[in-house]
Amino acid sequence: MKEIDWSSVAKEAPKWFRDAKFGLFFHWGPYSVPACMNEWYSRNMYAKGLEQNLYHEKTYGSLHDFGYKDFYPMMRGEKFDADEWAELVKRSGARYAGPVSEHADNFSMWDSKVNPVNSVNYGPGRDVVGECTEAFRKKGIRTLATFHHQWLWGWFMSTDNEADVYLPDNEKYYGPALPLETNRYMPYRYPDKDFCRTWKEKVCEVVDKYEPDVVYFDSRTFIIGEEYRYAAADYYYHTKGLTDGIITYKQEDFPEGIGVFDIECGRFEAPRPFPWQSDDRLEDNVTWSMVQNPKYKSAECIIHQLCDIVSKNGNLLLNVGPYADGSFHPDAVKTLEEIGDWLALNGEAIYETRPYLIAAEGPTVVEDADYDTQRIAEQLDKGAAADVRSNVLTGRDYRFTTRGEILYVIAMGWPEEGWFRIRTLRENGPCAKKVGRVTLIGQKEPLTFIRDGEALHVKAPERKPCDYAYVLKIEE
């Protein structure tokens, strides 16, 4: 491998990524079969006494007789249609998307020569990553590959010595048998060279076969030896020659500047000078995969979140998990279509925009995501998904974006008294942009406005042009 030189893989976000603003990804795997609590089922089913373990033994039997590998043939994917997935992505307004390439469970969702445990040899018998890549590109959608397989180190550990993870013939399914303590977020022993080499080879194989526009690394990548992390980044950026591609990474997993910093389920309080991404989920349960009796956030919630993130120089990557058969819950589809309807009308205030001098006005304070490593480690070690959440916005909150000389003011609610009042744009204020014309996207006629020392007051029309959030377009 090459000598490590992180400066050689320094990379700024390409223009297409900064313009795209909104992406989708899909947690789909054998964990979608039991659909119990979350995608950590594959780990927690082996942890004696945890709720998912109790559910598993009651529903499927002992860990010796029915292990995680026995879900493979039950994940048939009989309703999986990559063209339908592509149509849903397009309908939602997302500009980049992809399925999870491999979660922590050692089940690769592509036609892999590196890993025989994959979606072609088991389960649906389909190259999920390959089919989605082809279908998405036909629709003009940029592609995404996500990697979570560093979590495999210590994932399939159990205090039940009779569990099938300890049978020698099952190592190909579950990885090497390791001491229980290696399943910690910060394991007492880091992965050996063989594990790190396979980790890198999986990444490079996907890059080779599918040339994804975005390579996303989940947390805990820091446990992989530095030379292997560097080699994966170097291969993506240089050896393969993907000049328009970009890596996203979390926390301390890679040196600053080699791609786009990603925040899981969190945001920033104020605009950042660098592009960033928040990955979050449509699911309102604490899960990234399909579960029994799923609940979903409202379109209003996601639209407000997207507006807040974009105003602060970020992108939103939103997850939705399909059923084991490859179809989506009707409520999830409906919500994504509502988001798409809003973007179809108001997208000029989102796509291809850049931050204004100030991002936000209003009573709601969106705090910086709290990523205390020790706290997250303690959560994850107990088998609980880390969940960092921000406040929802109210009708008195505004977000600002710009496109050239145009300023967009996104109101998160309709003014009850009939006037939008934007104090940020008051006369002689710190952001006293010249205002010559104000329109509401979805309405043709210019709006009446008054500007004084208190605010820019804009008279609302009688009819709302849409639901959830309303965009004032201000021109000089």
C-alpha positions in Angstrom: 0.0 0.0 0.0 1.0 3.6 -0.6 2.7 5.7 2.1 0.0 7.6 4.1 -0.4 11.2 3.0 -3.8 12.5 3.9 -3.2 15.8 2.2 -3.1 13.9 -1.1 -6.8 12.9 -0.6 -8.0 16.2 0.6 -11.3 16.9 -1.3 -13.9 19.7 -1.3 -17.5 18.9 -2.0 -18.2 19.0 -5.7 -20.7 21.6 -7.0 -23.3 18.9 -7.8 -23.3 17.7 -4.2 -23.7 21.2 -2.8 -26.5 21.9 -5.3 -28.3 18.6 -4.6 -29.3 19.3 -1.0 -31.5 16.2 -0.5 -30.7 12.5 -0.8 -32.3 9.2 0.2 -30.9 5.9 1.4 -32.4 2.5 2.3 -31.6 0.1 5.1 -32.6 -3.3 3.7 -31.2 -6.6 4.7 -32.0 -9.9 6.5 -32.7 -7.8 9.7 -35.8 -6.7 7.8 -37.4 -10.1 8.2 -37.9 -10.2 12.0 -38.6 -6.4 11.8 -38.2 -6.2 15.6 -37.2 -2.9 17.1 -34.4 -1.9 14.7 -31.6 -3.1 12.4 -29.4 -3.9 15.5 -31.5 -7.1 15.8 -28.7 -9.1 14.2 -26.5 -8.2 17.2 -29.0 -8.0 20.0 -30.7 -11.3 19.3 -27.5 -12.9 20.6 -27.3 -10.7 23.8 -29.0 -12.8 26.4 -31.7 -10.9 28.3 -32.2 -8.0 25.8 -35.7 -7.5 24.4 -34.7 -8.6 20.9 -33.1 -11.8 22.3 -36.2 -12.7 24.3 -38.4 -12.0 21.2 -36.1 -14.1 19.0 -36.1 -17.2 21.3 -39.8 -17.0 21.8 -40.6 -16.6 18.1 -37.9 -18.6 16.3 -36.3 -20.9 18.9 -32.8 -21.2 20.4 -29.8 -19.4 19.1 -28.2 -22.8 18.4 -31.1 -24.0 16.2 -32.0 -20.7 14.5 -29.3 -18.1 14.0 -29.2 -14.9 12.0 -28.1 -16.8 8.8 -31.5 -18.6 8.9 -33.2 -15.3 8.0 -31.3 -15.2 4.7 -33.8 -17.4 2.7 -36.7 -15.5 4.3 -35.5 -12.3 2.7 -36.9 -13.1 -0.7 -37.3 -9.6 -2.0 -40.1 -10.7 -4.3 -41.5 -7.2 -4.7 -38.1 -5.5 -5.1 -38.1 -3.4 -8.3 -35.2 -1.0 -8.7 -37.1 1.0 -11.3 -39.9 1.6 -8.8 -37.4 2.6 -6.2 -35.9 5.1 -8.7 -39.3 6.5 -9.4 -39.9 7.0 -5.7 -36.6 8.8 -5.3 -37.4 11.0 -8.3 -40.9 11.7 -7.0 -39.6 12.7 -3.5 -37.3 15.4 -5.0 -34.1 13.7 -3.8 -31.1 14.2 -6.1 -28.9 11.3 -4.8 -29.7 7.9 -3.4 -28.7 4.3 -2.8 -29.3 1.2 -0.7 -27.1 0.4 2.3 -24.2 -1.6 0.7 -23.4 -3.6 3.8 -24.6 -3.1 7.3 -22.8 -4.6 10.3 -24.1 -8.1 9.6 -21.6 -9.2 6.9 -24.4 -9.4 4.3 -23.2 -7.6 1.2 -26.0 -6.2 -1.0 -24.1 -6.6 -4.2 -22.6 -9.3 -6.4 -19.4 -9.7 -4.4 -16.4 -11.8 -5.1 -14.8 -10.7 -1.9 -17.7 -11.8 0.3 -19.7 -14.9 -0.6 -22.4 -13.9 1.8 -24.2 -11.5 -0.5 -27.7 -10.8 -1.9 -26.9 -12.7 -5.1 -25.9 -16.0 -3.4 -28.5 -15.7 -0.6 -31.9 -14.1 0.0 -33.3 -12.3 -3.0 -30.7 -13.6 -5.5 -30.3 -10.1 -6.9 -27.5 -7.6 -7.2 -29.3 -4.9 -5.3 -26.6 -2.2 -5.5 -26.1 -2.9 -9.2 -29.8 -2.8 -10.1 -30.3 0.4 -8.1 -27.3 2.0 -9.6 -28.5 1.4 -13.1 -32.1 2.4 -12.4 -31.2 5.5 -10.6 -28.8 6.7 -13.3 -31.5 6.3 -15.9 -33.5 8.8 -13.9 -30.6 11.3 -13.6 -30.1 10.5 -9.9 -26.6 10.5 -8.5 -25.7 7.3 -6.6 -24.7 6.5 -3.1 -22.9 3.6 -1.5 -22.9 3.3 2.3 -20.5 1.2 4.4 -21.2 0.1 8.0 -19.1 -3.1 8.0 -16.5 -1.9 10.4 -19.1 -2.7 13.0 -18.8 -6.4 12.1 -15.8 -6.5 14.4 -17.3 -8.0 17.6 -20.9 -7.7 16.3 -21.9 -11.4 16.6 -20.9 -12.1 20.2 -23.0 -14.0 22.7 -22.9 -15.1 26.3 -24.7 -18.2 25.1 -21.9 -20.6 24.3 -24.3 -22.8 22.3 -25.2 -20.0 19.9 -24.6 -20.8 16.2 -22.1 -17.9 15.9 -19.5 -20.1 17.7 -19.9 -23.1 15.3 -16.7 -23.3 13.2 -18.6 -23.8 9.9 -20.5 -20.5 10.5 -17.4 -18.2 10.5 -18.1 -17.3 6.8 -21.5 -15.9 7.9 -20.5 -14.1 11.1 -16.9 -13.4 10.8 -14.2 -14.6 13.3 -15.2 -15.6 16.8 -13.9 -13.0 19.1 -14.0 -12.2 22.9 -17.2 -10.6 24.0 -15.5 -7.3 24.9 -14.8 -6.6 21.2 -18.4 -5.6 20.6 -17.9 -2.3 22.4 -17.9 1.0 20.4 -14.3 1.3 21.5 -13.1 -2.3 21.6 -10.3 -3.3 23.9 -8.7 -5.0 20.9 -8.8 -3.3 17.5 -9.2 -5.3 14.3 -6.4 -7.4 12.9 -4.8 -7.0 9.4 -7.0 -9.7 7.8 -10.2 -8.0 9.0 -9.0 -4.5 7.9 -7.9 -5.9 4.5 -11.3 -7.4 3.8 -12.9 -4.2 5.0 -10.9 -2.3 2.4 -11.4 -4.8 -0.4 -15.2 -4.6 0.0 -15.1 -0.8 -0.4 -12.8 -1.0 -3.4 -15.0 -3.7 -5.0 -18.1 -1.5 -4.9 -16.1 1.4 -6.2 -14.8 -0.7 -9.0 -18.1 -2.2 -10.0 -20.5 0.7 -9.5 -18.5 3.9 -9.3 -20.8 5.6 -6.7 -21.0 9.4 -6.7 -21.0 9.4 -2.9 -19.2 6.9 -0.5 -20.6 7.2 3.0 -18.8 5.7 6.0 -20.8 5.1 9.1 -19.4 5.7 12.6 -16.7 3.5 14.2 -14.6 3.5 11.1 -11.7 4.8 13.3 -11.1 1.2 14.5 -9.9 0.3 11.0 -6.1 0.7 10.7 -5.1 4.0 9.3 -3.3 2.6 6.3 -6.5 0.8 5.2 -8.7 3.8 5.6 -6.2 5.9 3.6 -6.0 3.2 0.9 -9.8 3.1 0.5 -9.9 6.9 0.2 -7.0 7.0 -2.2 -8.5 4.3 -4.4 -11.8 6.1 -4.6 -10.3 9.5 -5.4 -7.2 8.6 -7.4 -6.8 5.0 -8.5 -10.3 4.8 -9.8 -10.2 8.4 -10.9 -13.7 9.5 -9.7 -13.0 13.2 -9.9 -16.6 14.1 -9.2 -17.1 11.7 -6.2 -17.1 12.6 -2.6 -16.7 10.8 0.7 -18.8 11.5 3.8 -17.6 10.5 7.2 -18.4 10.9 10.9 -16.7 12.3 14.0 -13.0 11.3 14.3 -13.1 8.6 11.6 -11.1 10.5 9.0 -8.9 13.6 9.1 -10.8 16.8 8.5 -10.9 17.9 4.9 -10.9 14.6 3.0 -14.6 14.9 2.3 -17.9 16.0 3.8 -18.5 15.8 7.6 -21.7 14.0 8.4 -23.9 14.4 11.5 -26.2 11.6 12.5 -29.7 12.8 13.5 -28.3 16.3 14.3 -27.8 19.8 13.0 -25.8 22.9 13.6 -27.0 26.0 15.3 -25.5 28.4 12.8 -24.2 28.2 9.2 -20.9 26.5 8.7 -18.3 27.8 6.2 -17.9 24.2 4.9 -20.6 22.0 3.3 -21.9 19.2 5.6 -24.5 16.5 5.8 -27.1 15.3 8.3 -28.3 11.7 7.9 -31.6 11.1 9.5 -34.5 8.8 9.1 -38.1 9.1 8.0 -39.0 6.5 10.7 -40.3 8.0 13.9 -39.4 4.8 15.8 -35.8 4.5 16.9 -34.9 2.4 13.9 -33.4 2.7 10.4 -35.0 -0.4 9.1 -38.6 -1.7 8.7 -40.2 -2.7 11.9 -43.6 -4.1 13.0 -46.2 -1.3 13.2 -43.9 1.4 11.8 -44.4 5.1 12.5 -43.2 7.9 10.3 -42.5 11.6 10.7 -44.7 14.0 8.9 -43.8 15.7 5.7 -44.0 19.0 7.5 -41.3 17.8 10.0 -38.9 16.7 7.2 -39.5 19.8 5.1 -38.8 22.1 8.1 -35.7 20.0 8.9 -34.5 20.2 5.3 -35.0 24.0 5.2 -33.0 24.4 8.4 -30.2 22.3 7.3 -29.9 23.9 3.8 -29.9 27.4 5.3 -26.8 26.4 7.3 -24.9 25.0 4.3 -25.9 21.4 4.7 -27.5 18.5 2.9 -30.1 16.1 4.3 -29.7 12.4 3.6 -33.0 10.7 4.7 -33.4 7.0 5.3 -36.5 4.9 4.7 -36.5 1.1 5.3 -38.4 -1.3 3.0 -40.2 -4.5 4.0 -38.2 -7.8 3.6 -40.1 -8.2 0.3 -38.6 -5.0 -1.1 -41.7 -2.9 -1.0 -42.3 0.3 1.0 -45.0 1.1 3.6 -47.8 3.2 2.0 -47.4 5.8 4.7 -43.7 6.2 3.9 -44.5 6.6 0.2 -47.2 9.1 0.9 -44.9 11.3 3.0 -42.1 11.1 0.4 -44.6 12.2 -2.2 -45.7 15.1 -0.1 -42.1 16.2 0.3 -41.7 15.9 -3.4 -44.8 18.0 -4.1 -43.5 20.8 -1.8 -40.1 20.7 -3.6 -41.6 20.7 -7.0 -43.1 24.1 -6.2 -40.5 25.6 -3.8 -37.3 23.8 -4.9 -35.7 27.0 -6.2 -35.3 28.1 -2.6 -33.5 24.8 -1.8 -31.6 23.4 -4.8 -28.5 25.2 -6.0 -28.7 27.7 -3.1 -26.1 29.0 -0.7 -26.4 30.4 2.8 -27.3 34.0 3.5 -25.5 36.2 6.0 -27.7 34.8 8.7 -29.6 31.5 8.6 -32.4 31.7 11.0 -34.9 34.0 12.7 -37.5 33.0 15.3 -38.0 31.6 18.8 -36.7 28.1 18.2 -33.1 27.5 19.0 -31.6 24.5 17.1 -28.6 23.5 19.1 -25.4 22.0 17.8 -25.6 18.2 17.9 -24.1 16.8 21.2 -21.6 14.2 20.1 -20.1 13.2 23.5 -18.2 10.1 22.5 -18.4 8.5 25.9 -22.2 9.0 26.1 -22.7 7.5 22.6 -20.3 4.6 23.4 -22.3 3.8 26.5 -25.6 3.8 24.6 -24.3 1.6 21.8 -22.6 -0.8 24.1 -25.9 -1.5 25.7 -27.4 -2.2 22.3 -29.4 1.0 22.2 -29.4 3.1 19.0 -27.8 6.5 19.5 -30.4 9.2 18.8 -29.5 12.9 18.6 -32.5 15.1 17.9 -33.1 18.8 17.4 -36.2 20.9 18.2 -39.0 21.2 15.6 -39.7 24.6 14.1 -42.7 26.8 14.7 -44.8 29.1 12.7 -42.8 32.1 13.8 -39.5 30.7 12.5 -37.9 31.8 9.2 -35.0 30.3 7.3 -32.9 32.2 4.7 -31.2 30.9 1.5 -29.8 32.7 -1.6 -29.3 32.1 -5.3 -27.2 34.9 -6.9 -28.9 38.2 -6.0 -32.1 36.6 -5.0 -32.9 36.1 -1.3 -35.4 33.4 -0.2 -37.2 33.7 3.1 -38.8 30.5 4.1 -41.7 30.9 6.6 -42.4 27.8 8.6 -46.0 28.8 9.2 -48.8 31.0 7.8 -49.2 34.4 9.6 -52.4 34.5 11.5 -52.6 38.3 11.4 -52.1 38.3 7.7 -48.5 39.7 7.6 -45.2 38.0 7.4 -42.8 40.0 9.7 -39.1 39.4 9.0 -37.1 41.3 11.6 -33.8 40.3 10.1 -34.6 42.5 7.1 -35.7 45.6 9.1 -34.6 49.0 7.8 -31.0 49.8 8.7 -30.6 46.4 10.3 -27.4 44.2 10.0 -28.8 42.4 7.0 -30.5 45.4 5.3 -30.7 44.0 1.8 -32.3 46.3 -0.8 -35.9 45.2 -1.4 -37.5 46.1 -4.7 -40.0 43.3 -5.2 -41.4 40.5 -3.1 -43.4 37.5 -4.4 -44.6 34.3 -2.9 -43.6 31.2 -4.8 -46.8 29.8 -6.2 -48.4 33.2 -6.7 -47.8 35.4 -9.7 -48.6 38.9 -8.4 -46.1 40.8 -6.3 -46.9 41.3 -2.6 -47.4 44.5 -0.7 -44.6 45.2 1.7 -43.6 47.9 4.3 -40.2 48.2 5.7 -39.5 50.1 8.9 -37.1 49.9 11.9 -39.0 46.9 13.3 -39.2 44.5 10.4 -39.9 43.9 6.7 -43.7 43.5 6.8 -45.1 41.5 3.8 -48.8 41.2 3.4 -49.9 37.6 2.9 -52.3 36.7 0.0 -55.7 35.3 0.8 -54.7 31.7 -0.3 -51.9 29.5 0.7 -50.0 28.2 -2.4 -49.0 24.9 -0.6 -48.8 23.3 2.8 -46.1 23.2 5.5 -43.7 26.1 4.6 -44.0 29.2 2.4 -41.3 30.9 0.4 -41.0 34.6 -0.1 -38.7 35.6 -3.0 -37.0 38.9 -2.5 -35.4 40.7 -5.5 -33.7 44.1 -5.6 
